[in-house]
Amino acid sequence: MDFNTAYNFSGLIIGVVTFLIIGLFHPIVIKAEYYFGKKCWWAFLVAGLAALAGSLFAGDVLVSVSLGVFGFSALWGIGELFEQEKRVRKGWFPANPARTGKHTK
């Protein structure tokens, strides 16, 4: 019996990819808000919609699932971008000194 046919690693691979994508979006949202503010939300929208469209046409299940997770994480990131601005305003995260006036109460 071949090792690859004896075990199905698809679930594990999808789990790891999902974990990495979601984990990657945390610092991306923080850095995007720091450098660009919430005005860059449209980039998350475009990336999310493009990834979701790509997931519809991907020939491989793992690629399709990965693009779907990336797309929905990007769309979720839009809301987190606005929340991150609130967290900066509360002092939980540092404000960009070049944009300090934008975070006043």
N, CA, C and O atoms as CSV, one atom per row, in Angstrom:
chain,resi,resn,atom,element,x,y,z
A,1,MET,N,N,0.853,-1.181,0.000
A,1,MET,CA,C,0.000,0.000,0.000
A,1,MET,C,C,0.899,1.243,0.000
A,1,MET,O,O,1.829,1.355,0.798
A,2,ASP,N,N,0.606,2.150,-0.890
A,2,ASP,CA,C,1.369,3.402,-1.014
A,2,ASP,C,C,1.012,4.340,0.138
A,2,ASP,O,O,-0.143,4.428,0.553
A,3,PHE,N,N,2.026,5.036,0.642
A,3,PHE,CA,C,1.823,5.955,1.778
A,3,PHE,C,C,0.792,7.044,1.441
A,3,PHE,O,O,-0.052,7.375,2.274
A,4,ASN,N,N,0.858,7.596,0.234
A,4,ASN,CA,C,-0.055,8.676,-0.158
A,4,ASN,C,C,-1.493,8.196,-0.300
A,4,ASN,O,O,-2.421,8.971,-0.075
A,5,THR,N,N,-1.695,6.944,-0.666
A,5,THR,CA,C,-3.053,6.442,-0.780
A,5,THR,C,C,-3.590,5.952,0.555
A,5,THR,O,O,-4.804,5.850,0.730
A,6,ALA,N,N,-2.703,5.646,1.503
A,6,ALA,CA,C,-3.139,5.148,2.799
A,6,ALA,C,C,-3.667,6.270,3.687
A,6,ALA,O,O,-4.519,6.031,4.543
A,7,TYR,N,N,-3.170,7.489,3.491
A,7,TYR,CA,C,-3.574,8.615,4.338
A,7,TYR,C,C,-4.036,9.774,3.460
A,7,TYR,O,O,-3.487,10.026,2.387
A,8,ASN,N,N,-5.033,10.453,3.934
A,8,ASN,CA,C,-5.525,11.636,3.227
A,8,ASN,C,C,-5.062,12.859,4.004
A,8,ASN,O,O,-5.558,13.131,5.097
A,9,PHE,N,N,-4.116,13.590,3.443
A,9,PHE,CA,C,-3.554,14.753,4.116
A,9,PHE,C,C,-4.258,16.054,3.748
A,9,PHE,O,O,-3.848,17.118,4.212
A,10,SER,N,N,-5.287,15.999,2.942
A,10,SER,CA,C,-5.962,17.216,2.496
A,10,SER,C,C,-6.477,18.048,3.656
A,10,SER,O,O,-6.306,19.267,3.671
A,11,GLY,N,N,-7.097,17.411,4.613
A,11,GLY,CA,C,-7.637,18.141,5.767
A,11,GLY,C,C,-6.554,18.834,6.566
A,11,GLY,O,O,-6.717,19.982,6.978
A,12,LEU,N,N,-5.442,18.136,6.788
A,12,LEU,CA,C,-4.328,18.733,7.517
A,12,LEU,C,C,-3.723,19.908,6.749
A,12,LEU,O,O,-3.415,20.948,7.331
A,13,ILE,N,N,-3.559,19.735,5.456
A,13,ILE,CA,C,-2.983,20.802,4.637
A,13,ILE,C,C,-3.894,22.021,4.631
A,13,ILE,O,O,-3.421,23.149,4.768
A,14,ILE,N,N,-5.188,21.807,4.474
A,14,ILE,CA,C,-6.153,22.913,4.497
A,14,ILE,C,C,-6.119,23.609,5.855
A,14,ILE,O,O,-6.175,24.837,5.925
A,15,GLY,N,N,-6.030,22.846,6.914
A,15,GLY,CA,C,-5.954,23.429,8.253
A,15,GLY,C,C,-4.722,24.288,8.441
A,15,GLY,O,O,-4.805,25.385,8.993
A,16,VAL,N,N,-3.582,23.801,7.987
A,16,VAL,CA,C,-2.338,24.563,8.114
A,16,VAL,C,C,-2.398,25.823,7.255
A,16,VAL,O,O,-2.021,26.902,7.713
A,17,VAL,N,N,-2.861,25.697,6.029
A,17,VAL,CA,C,-2.963,26.866,5.142
A,17,VAL,C,C,-3.912,27.904,5.732
A,17,VAL,O,O,-3.611,29.097,5.709
A,18,THR,N,N,-5.044,27.471,6.256
A,18,THR,CA,C,-6.001,28.388,6.874
A,18,THR,C,C,-5.374,29.096,8.067
A,18,THR,O,O,-5.509,30.310,8.219
A,19,PHE,N,N,-4.696,28.340,8.905
A,19,PHE,CA,C,-4.016,28.908,10.069
A,19,PHE,C,C,-3.000,29.959,9.654
A,19,PHE,O,O,-2.941,31.035,10.250
A,20,LEU,N,N,-2.203,29.660,8.642
A,20,LEU,CA,C,-1.179,30.594,8.186
A,20,LEU,C,C,-1.778,31.851,7.557
A,20,LEU,O,O,-1.292,32.956,7.798
A,21,ILE,N,N,-2.819,31.691,6.761
A,21,ILE,CA,C,-3.446,32.849,6.114
A,21,ILE,C,C,-4.071,33.767,7.152
A,21,ILE,O,O,-3.870,34.980,7.108
A,22,ILE,N,N,-4.821,33.206,8.076
A,22,ILE,CA,C,-5.455,34.030,9.113
A,22,ILE,C,C,-4.388,34.687,9.977
A,22,ILE,O,O,-4.501,35.864,10.318
A,23,GLY,N,N,-3.355,33.936,10.330
A,23,GLY,CA,C,-2.265,34.502,11.116
A,23,GLY,C,C,-1.526,35.593,10.380
A,23,GLY,O,O,-1.045,36.540,11.003
A,24,LEU,N,N,-1.422,35.485,9.077
A,24,LEU,CA,C,-0.753,36.499,8.269
A,24,LEU,C,C,-1.561,37.789,8.195
A,24,LEU,O,O,-0.988,38.876,8.121
A,25,PHE,N,N,-2.870,37.678,8.213
A,25,PHE,CA,C,-3.701,38.870,8.081
A,25,PHE,C,C,-3.676,39.764,9.311
A,25,PHE,O,O,-3.949,40.959,9.193
A,26,HIS,N,N,-3.363,39.238,10.475
A,26,HIS,CA,C,-3.280,40.083,11.669
A,26,HIS,C,C,-2.226,41.174,11.507
A,26,HIS,O,O,-2.555,42.349,11.665
A,27,PRO,N,N,-0.974,40.837,11.200
A,27,PRO,CA,C,0.009,41.909,11.018
A,27,PRO,C,C,-0.232,42.744,9.768
A,27,PRO,O,O,0.121,43.923,9.740
A,28,ILE,N,N,-0.829,42.155,8.731
A,28,ILE,CA,C,-1.124,42.937,7.527
A,28,ILE,C,C,-2.105,44.056,7.849
A,28,ILE,O,O,-1.910,45.194,7.424
A,29,VAL,N,N,-3.152,43.743,8.594
A,29,VAL,CA,C,-4.142,44.761,8.973
A,29,VAL,C,C,-3.495,45.833,9.846
A,29,VAL,O,O,-3.744,47.023,9.655
A,30,ILE,N,N,-2.682,45.423,10.785
A,30,ILE,CA,C,-2.031,46.383,11.683
A,30,ILE,C,C,-1.120,47.320,10.897
A,30,ILE,O,O,-1.163,48.534,11.093
A,31,LYS,N,N,-0.299,46.766,10.011
A,31,LYS,CA,C,0.623,47.580,9.216
A,31,LYS,C,C,-0.138,48.460,8.224
A,31,LYS,O,O,0.233,49.614,8.013
A,32,ALA,N,N,-1.189,47.930,7.621
A,32,ALA,CA,C,-1.965,48.725,6.660
A,32,ALA,C,C,-2.597,49.927,7.348
A,32,ALA,O,O,-2.581,51.031,6.804
A,33,GLU,N,N,-3.147,49.724,8.529
A,33,GLU,CA,C,-3.742,50.855,9.250
A,33,GLU,C,C,-2.667,51.839,9.680
A,33,GLU,O,O,-2.889,53.049,9.637
A,34,TYR,N,N,-1.522,51.350,10.089
A,34,TYR,CA,C,-0.437,52.217,10.549
A,34,TYR,C,C,0.048,53.127,9.420
A,34,TYR,O,O,0.215,54.330,9.618
A,35,TYR,N,N,0.273,52.554,8.239
A,35,TYR,CA,C,0.846,53.325,7.144
A,35,TYR,C,C,-0.184,54.061,6.289
A,35,TYR,O,O,0.100,55.144,5.778
A,36,PHE,N,N,-1.367,53.490,6.130
A,36,PHE,CA,C,-2.337,54.066,5.198
A,36,PHE,C,C,-3.644,54.506,5.845
A,36,PHE,O,O,-4.410,55.248,5.230
A,37,GLY,N,N,-3.915,54.068,7.064
A,37,GLY,CA,C,-5.197,54.361,7.689
A,37,GLY,C,C,-6.282,53.484,7.098
A,37,GLY,O,O,-6.005,52.544,6.354
A,38,LYS,N,N,-7.508,53.801,7.433
A,38,LYS,CA,C,-8.612,52.960,6.953
A,38,LYS,C,C,-8.955,53.212,5.493
A,38,LYS,O,O,-9.786,52.508,4.919
A,39,LYS,N,N,-8.320,54.215,4.886
A,39,LYS,CA,C,-8.630,54.530,3.491
A,39,LYS,C,C,-8.165,53.447,2.517
A,39,LYS,O,O,-8.525,53.491,1.341
A,40,CYS,N,N,-7.380,52.483,2.976
A,40,CYS,CA,C,-6.923,51.406,2.092
A,40,CYS,C,C,-7.871,50.207,2.112
A,40,CYS,O,O,-7.506,49.130,1.640
A,41,TRP,N,N,-9.061,50.371,2.643
A,41,TRP,CA,C,-10.002,49.265,2.730
A,41,TRP,C,C,-10.335,48.684,1.363
A,41,TRP,O,O,-10.595,47.487,1.238
A,42,TRP,N,N,-10.327,49.528,0.343
A,42,TRP,CA,C,-10.680,49.064,-1.000
A,42,TRP,C,C,-9.669,48.039,-1.524
A,42,TRP,O,O,-10.036,47.167,-2.312
A,43,ALA,N,N,-8.395,48.128,-1.097
A,43,ALA,CA,C,-7.398,47.146,-1.525
A,43,ALA,C,C,-7.744,45.759,-0.969
A,43,ALA,O,O,-7.568,44.748,-1.650
A,44,PHE,N,N,-8.235,45.724,0.264
A,44,PHE,CA,C,-8.673,44.463,0.847
A,44,PHE,C,C,-9.888,43.925,0.084
A,44,PHE,O,O,-10.007,42.719,-0.132
A,45,LEU,N,N,-10.781,44.822,-0.318
A,45,LEU,CA,C,-11.971,44.418,-1.075
A,45,LEU,C,C,-11.585,43.824,-2.419
A,45,LEU,O,O,-12.074,42.758,-2.794
A,46,VAL,N,N,-10.711,44.508,-3.144
A,46,VAL,CA,C,-10.281,44.021,-4.460
A,46,VAL,C,C,-9.562,42.679,-4.334
A,46,VAL,O,O,-9.836,41.752,-5.096
A,47,ALA,N,N,-8.646,42.578,-3.375
A,47,ALA,CA,C,-7.904,41.324,-3.182
A,47,ALA,C,C,-8.850,40.191,-2.797
A,47,ALA,O,O,-8.712,39.068,-3.281
A,48,GLY,N,N,-9.810,40.490,-1.923
A,48,GLY,CA,C,-10.751,39.465,-1.493
A,48,GLY,C,C,-11.637,38.976,-2.614
A,48,GLY,O,O,-11.824,37.771,-2.787
A,49,LEU,N,N,-12.184,39.905,-3.375
A,49,LEU,CA,C,-13.059,39.513,-4.482
A,49,LEU,C,C,-12.289,38.780,-5.576
A,49,LEU,O,O,-12.805,37.831,-6.167
A,50,ALA,N,N,-11.055,39.213,-5.849
A,50,ALA,CA,C,-10.237,38.529,-6.855
A,50,ALA,C,C,-9.912,37.105,-6.414
A,50,ALA,O,O,-9.963,36.175,-7.219
A,51,ALA,N,N,-9.581,36.936,-5.147
A,51,ALA,CA,C,-9.274,35.593,-4.643
A,51,ALA,C,C,-10.504,34.702,-4.673
A,51,ALA,O,O,-10.414,33.524,-5.016
A,52,LEU,N,N,-11.651,35.260,-4.317
A,52,LEU,CA,C,-12.877,34.457,-4.356
A,52,LEU,C,C,-13.239,34.069,-5.785
A,52,LEU,O,O,-13.672,32.944,-6.033
A,53,ALA,N,N,-13.063,34.992,-6.720
A,53,ALA,CA,C,-13.310,34.657,-8.126
A,53,ALA,C,C,-12.334,33.586,-8.589
A,53,ALA,O,O,-12.718,32.657,-9.300
A,54,GLY,N,N,-11.078,33.713,-8.190
A,54,GLY,CA,C,-10.089,32.709,-8.552
A,54,GLY,C,C,-10.408,31.343,-7.979
A,54,GLY,O,O,-10.133,30.317,-8.601
A,55,SER,N,N,-10.993,31.334,-6.781
A,55,SER,CA,C,-11.329,30.045,-6.161
A,55,SER,C,C,-12.419,29.311,-6.946
A,55,SER,O,O,-12.496,28.083,-6.917
A,56,LEU,N,N,-13.252,30.072,-7.642
A,56,LEU,CA,C,-14.300,29.438,-8.448
A,56,LEU,C,C,-13.737,28.719,-9.669
A,56,LEU,O,O,-14.323,27.748,-10.146
A,57,PHE,N,N,-12.602,29.196,-10.172
A,57,PHE,CA,C,-12.050,28.657,-11.405
A,57,PHE,C,C,-10.817,27.778,-11.187
A,57,PHE,O,O,-10.262,27.246,-12.149
A,58,ALA,N,N,-10.389,27.621,-9.954
A,58,ALA,CA,C,-9.213,26.795,-9.672
A,58,ALA,C,C,-9.537,25.328,-9.932
A,58,ALA,O,O,-10.604,24.839,-9.563
A,59,GLY,N,N,-8.620,24.651,-10.559
A,59,GLY,CA,C,-8.840,23.247,-10.899
A,59,GLY,C,C,-8.581,22.288,-9.749
A,59,GLY,O,O,-9.117,21.180,-9.732
A,60,ASP,N,N,-7.778,22.698,-8.803
A,60,ASP,CA,C,-7.415,21.842,-7.683
A,60,ASP,C,C,-8.193,22.257,-6.440
A,60,ASP,O,O,-8.374,23.450,-6.195
A,61,VAL,N,N,-8.646,21.306,-5.667
A,61,VAL,CA,C,-9.431,21.595,-4.469
A,61,VAL,C,C,-8.615,22.377,-3.442
A,61,VAL,O,O,-9.124,23.324,-2.842
A,62,LEU,N,N,-7.362,21.993,-3.235
A,62,LEU,CA,C,-6.542,22.685,-2.247
A,62,LEU,C,C,-6.292,24.133,-2.639
A,62,LEU,O,O,-6.299,25.015,-1.781
A,63,VAL,N,N,-6.073,24.388,-3.920
A,63,VAL,CA,C,-5.882,25.756,-4.397
A,63,VAL,C,C,-7.178,26.544,-4.242
A,63,VAL,O,O,-7.160,27.696,-3.809
A,64,SER,N,N,-8.294,25.928,-4.592
A,64,SER,CA,C,-9.589,26.585,-4.476
A,64,SER,C,C,-9.904,26.955,-3.027
A,64,SER,O,O,-10.346,28.068,-2.742
A,65,VAL,N,N,-9.674,26.019,-2.128
A,65,VAL,CA,C,-9.931,26.276,-0.704
A,65,VAL,C,C,-8.994,27.366,-0.186
A,65,VAL,O,O,-9.421,28.249,0.559
A,66,SER,N,N,-7.729,27.308,-0.575
A,66,SER,CA,C,-6.765,28.320,-0.129
A,66,SER,C,C,-7.153,29.708,-0.617
A,66,SER,O,O,-7.083,30.674,0.143
A,67,LEU,N,N,-7.558,29.813,-1.863
A,67,LEU,CA,C,-8.008,31.106,-2.396
A,67,LEU,C,C,-9.288,31.571,-1.699
A,67,LEU,O,O,-9.455,32.762,-1.434
A,68,GLY,N,N,-10.176,30.645,-1.407
A,68,GLY,CA,C,-11.399,31.003,-0.695
A,68,GLY,C,C,-11.112,31.521,0.707
A,68,GLY,O,O,-11.693,32.519,1.133
A,69,VAL,N,N,-10.227,30.853,1.417
A,69,VAL,CA,C,-9.851,31.295,2.765
A,69,VAL,C,C,-9.169,32.654,2.692
A,69,VAL,O,O,-9.450,33.535,3.505
A,70,PHE,N,N,-8.271,32.829,1.719
A,70,PHE,CA,C,-7.601,34.114,1.547
A,70,PHE,C,C,-8.614,35.217,1.238
A,70,PHE,O,O,-8.547,36.308,1.805
A,71,GLY,N,N,-9.548,34.923,0.337
A,71,GLY,CA,C,-10.550,35.918,-0.047
A,71,GLY,C,C,-11.424,36.356,1.105
A,71,GLY,O,O,-11.634,37.552,1.308
A,72,PHE,N,N,-11.932,35.410,1.855
A,72,PHE,CA,C,-12.779,35.773,2.984
A,72,PHE,C,C,-11.985,36.411,4.113
A,72,PHE,O,O,-12.519,37.240,4.850
A,73,SER,N,N,-10.724,36.041,4.260
A,73,SER,CA,C,-9.875,36.700,5.258
A,73,SER,C,C,-9.631,38.154,4.868
A,73,SER,O,O,-9.610,39.033,5.729
A,74,ALA,N,N,-9.449,38.407,3.586
A,74,ALA,CA,C,-9.266,39.783,3.121
A,74,ALA,C,C,-10.537,40.599,3.347
A,74,ALA,O,O,-10.463,41.753,3.769
A,75,LEU,N,N,-11.683,40.019,3.075
A,75,LEU,CA,C,-12.946,40.731,3.313
A,75,LEU,C,C,-13.160,40.976,4.800
A,75,LEU,O,O,-13.633,42.045,5.188
A,76,TRP,N,N,-12.822,40.011,5.627
A,76,TRP,CA,C,-12.916,40.179,7.075
A,76,TRP,C,C,-11.952,41.275,7.535
A,76,TRP,O,O,-12.233,42.007,8.484
A,77,GLY,N,N,-10.818,41.373,6.851
A,77,GLY,CA,C,-9.816,42.378,7.174
A,77,GLY,C,C,-10.322,43.803,7.030
A,77,GLY,O,O,-9.803,44.708,7.683
A,78,ILE,N,N,-11.323,44.019,6.190
A,78,ILE,CA,C,-11.905,45.358,6.042
A,78,ILE,C,C,-12.494,45.812,7.371
A,78,ILE,O,O,-12.232,46.926,7.824
A,79,GLY,N,N,-13.273,44.965,7.982
A,79,GLY,CA,C,-13.854,45.299,9.285
A,79,GLY,C,C,-12.784,45.460,10.351
A,79,GLY,O,O,-12.874,46.340,11.207
A,80,GLU,N,N,-11.772,44.606,10.293
A,80,GLU,CA,C,-10.687,44.696,11.263
A,80,GLU,C,C,-9.872,45.970,11.085
A,80,GLU,O,O,-9.312,46.493,12.049
A,81,LEU,N,N,-9.807,46.466,9.864
A,81,LEU,CA,C,-9.096,47.718,9.600
A,81,LEU,C,C,-9.764,48.879,10.328
A,81,LEU,O,O,-9.089,49.719,10.923
A,82,PHE,N,N,-11.079,48.919,10.278
A,82,PHE,CA,C,-11.824,49.965,10.981
A,82,PHE,C,C,-11.733,49.775,12.496
A,82,PHE,O,O,-11.652,50.748,13.245
A,83,GLU,N,N,-11.748,48.524,12.939
A,83,GLU,CA,C,-11.582,48.251,14.369
A,83,GLU,C,C,-10.180,48.609,14.841
A,83,GLU,O,O,-9.998,49.086,15.961
A,84,GLN,N,N,-9.185,48.378,13.980
A,84,GLN,CA,C,-7.810,48.699,14.342
A,84,GLN,C,C,-7.658,50.204,14.581
A,84,GLN,O,O,-6.912,50.620,15.468
A,85,GLU,N,N,-8.350,51.002,13.807
A,85,GLU,CA,C,-8.297,52.452,14.028
A,85,GLU,C,C,-8.819,52.796,15.425
A,85,GLU,O,O,-8.273,53.667,16.102
A,86,LYS,N,N,-9.861,52.117,15.842
A,86,LYS,CA,C,-10.396,52.340,17.188
A,86,LYS,C,C,-9.401,51.889,18.254
A,86,LYS,O,O,-9.243,52.549,19.281
A,87,ARG,N,N,-8.735,50.769,18.007
A,87,ARG,CA,C,-7.745,50.278,18.967
A,87,ARG,C,C,-6.567,51.244,19.095
A,87,ARG,O,O,-6.027,51.429,20.186
A,88,VAL,N,N,-6.175,51.851,17.989
A,88,VAL,CA,C,-5.091,52.846,18.022
A,88,VAL,C,C,-5.555,54.069,18.807
A,88,VAL,O,O,-4.805,54.622,19.611
A,89,ARG,N,N,-6.783,54.480,18.569
A,89,ARG,CA,C,-7.330,55.639,19.271
A,89,ARG,C,C,-7.383,55.406,20.782
A,89,ARG,O,O,-7.202,56.338,21.566
A,90,LYS,N,N,-7.634,54.158,21.185
A,90,LYS,CA,C,-7.666,53.816,22.612
A,90,LYS,C,C,-6.271,53.690,23.206
A,90,LYS,O,O,-6.115,53.594,24.423
A,91,GLY,N,N,-5.257,53.691,22.344
A,91,GLY,CA,C,-3.887,53.579,22.829
A,91,GLY,C,C,-3.375,52.160,22.935
A,91,GLY,O,O,-2.296,51.938,23.485
A,92,TRP,N,N,-4.113,51.203,22.428
A,92,TRP,CA,C,-3.703,49.808,22.500
A,92,TRP,C,C,-2.585,49.497,21.506
A,92,TRP,O,O,-1.805,48.568,21.720
A,93,PHE,N,N,-2.504,50.272,20.418
A,93,PHE,CA,C,-1.477,50.115,19.396
A,93,PHE,C,C,-0.880,51.479,19.108
A,93,PHE,O,O,-1.563,52.491,19.274
A,94,PRO,N,N,0.374,51.538,18.682
A,94,PRO,CA,C,0.995,52.835,18.420
A,94,PRO,C,C,0.411,53.499,17.172
A,94,PRO,O,O,0.080,52.839,16.188
A,95,ALA,N,N,0.297,54.812,17.247
A,95,ALA,CA,C,-0.154,55.594,16.095
A,95,ALA,C,C,1.051,55.981,15.255
A,95,ALA,O,O,2.147,56.165,15.784
A,96,ASN,N,N,0.858,56.101,13.983
A,96,ASN,CA,C,1.907,56.551,13.087
A,96,ASN,C,C,2.143,58.039,13.346
A,96,ASN,O,O,1.211,58.831,13.204
A,97,PRO,N,N,3.362,58.444,13.723
A,97,PRO,CA,C,3.622,59.856,14.021
A,97,PRO,C,C,3.310,60.782,12.846
A,97,PRO,O,O,2.959,61.944,13.049
A,98,ALA,N,N,3.436,60.281,11.634
A,98,ALA,CA,C,3.124,61.093,10.458
A,98,ALA,C,C,1.629,61.317,10.310
A,98,ALA,O,O,1.205,62.220,9.589
A,99,ARG,N,N,0.832,60.507,10.980
A,99,ARG,CA,C,-0.622,60.607,10.887
A,99,ARG,C,C,-1.256,60.774,12.273
A,99,ARG,O,O,-2.424,60.425,12.444
A,100,THR,N,N,-0.542,61.284,13.246
A,100,THR,CA,C,-1.016,61.353,14.615
A,100,THR,C,C,-2.318,62.119,14.727
A,100,THR,O,O,-3.190,61.726,15.502
A,101,GLY,N,N,-2.478,63.188,13.986
A,101,GLY,CA,C,-3.695,63.998,14.068
A,101,GLY,C,C,-4.939,63.253,13.629
A,101,GLY,O,O,-6.051,63.653,13.973
A,102,LYS,N,N,-4.776,62.189,12.884
A,102,LYS,CA,C,-5.920,61.417,12.374
A,102,LYS,C,C,-6.533,60.529,13.461
A,102,LYS,O,O,-7.656,60.053,13.296
A,103,HIS,N,N,-5.820,60.296,14.565
A,103,HIS,CA,C,-6.285,59.359,15.567
A,103,HIS,C,C,-6.781,60.042,16.840
A,103,HIS,O,O,-6.933,59.383,17.869
A,104,THR,N,N,-7.027,61.312,16.792
A,104,THR,CA,C,-7.497,61.982,17.985
A,104,THR,C,C,-8.940,61.654,18.258
A,104,THR,O,O,-9.684,61.287,17.348
A,105,LYS,N,N,-9.339,61.782,19.496
A,105,LYS,CA,C,-10.711,61.410,19.890
A,105,LYS,C,C,-11.724,62.392,19.437
A,105,LYS,O,O,-12.915,62.213,19.693
